[in-house]
Amino acid sequence: MDIAVEDVPAQNRFEARADGDLAGYAEYMTTDALIVFTHTEVDPRFEGKGVGGALVRGALDLLRGGDRKVLPLCPFVKAWIGKHPDYFDLVYDAPPSTVTD
């Protein structure tokens, strides 16, 4: 199965297409400095076939070299990045909190 990933800015999401069919998507929000992944969904017909991983990898590869860092609020994206240290450099490194009592 051939999985192609593309950014669809009009819908604020990356889409994965398997042999032309929409197989999944990863929604995001953007700021000047960040792309925040909020939700990822894979069509049930494609679950267990590597679509989710291909989607995240493809999206991050498209973002590599850009000006924005990634903030993975979506549990799936966060877990995938956690298993692939070669993508850690894309993740936003929040400064330490300065909150006091």
C-alpha positions in Angstrom: 0.0 0.0 0.0 1.4 3.4 -1.0 0.8 6.1 1.6 1.2 9.8 0.6 1.1 12.6 3.1 0.2 16.2 2.3 -0.4 19.4 4.2 -4.0 20.8 3.7 -3.7 24.2 5.3 -7.3 25.2 4.4 -8.4 22.5 6.8 -5.5 22.8 9.3 -4.5 19.2 8.9 -2.1 16.8 7.3 -3.8 14.0 5.3 -2.6 10.5 4.6 -3.9 8.9 1.4 -3.5 5.2 0.8 -3.7 4.4 -2.9 -5.6 7.7 -3.4 -8.2 7.1 -0.6 -8.3 9.3 2.5 -6.9 7.0 5.2 -6.3 9.4 8.1 -5.5 12.9 9.1 -3.7 14.9 11.8 -5.3 18.2 12.8 -3.2 21.1 13.9 -3.3 24.8 15.0 -0.5 27.2 14.3 1.2 30.2 15.8 4.1 32.2 14.5 6.5 29.8 16.4 4.6 26.5 16.7 2.5 23.9 15.0 0.3 22.3 17.6 -0.9 18.8 16.8 -4.3 18.4 18.4 -5.9 15.2 17.1 -5.1 12.3 14.8 -7.6 9.9 13.3 -7.2 6.9 11.0 -10.2 5.5 9.1 -11.2 2.1 10.6 -10.6 0.4 7.2 -6.9 1.3 7.5 -6.3 0.7 11.2 -3.3 -1.6 12.0 -1.7 -1.0 8.6 0.9 1.6 9.5 -1.1 4.6 8.4 -0.9 6.5 11.7 2.9 6.2 11.8 3.3 7.1 8.2 1.1 10.1 8.7 3.1 11.5 11.6 6.4 10.7 9.9 5.3 12.4 6.7 3.9 15.4 8.5 7.1 15.9 10.5 9.3 15.4 7.4 7.3 18.1 5.7 7.9 20.4 8.7 11.6 19.7 9.0 13.7 22.7 8.0 10.9 25.2 8.6 10.7 27.9 11.2 8.1 26.3 13.5 8.6 23.9 16.3 6.1 21.1 17.0 4.0 20.9 20.2 2.4 17.4 20.2 -0.8 17.7 22.4 -2.3 14.7 20.5 -1.4 11.6 22.5 -0.7 9.6 19.3 1.7 12.1 17.9 3.4 12.6 21.3 3.9 8.8 21.7 5.1 8.4 18.1 7.7 11.1 18.6 8.7 9.5 21.9 9.6 6.3 20.1 11.6 8.1 17.3 14.4 10.2 18.8 15.6 11.4 15.4 12.5 13.7 15.5 13.2 15.2 19.0 14.9 18.2 17.4 11.5 19.3 16.0 9.8 19.4 19.4 9.2 22.7 21.2 11.4 23.0 24.2 9.3 24.9 26.7 11.3 27.2 29.0 11.1 26.2 32.7 8.2 27.6 34.6 8.7 30.7 36.6 5.5 30.3 38.6 5.8 30.9 42.3 3.4 30.6 45.2 
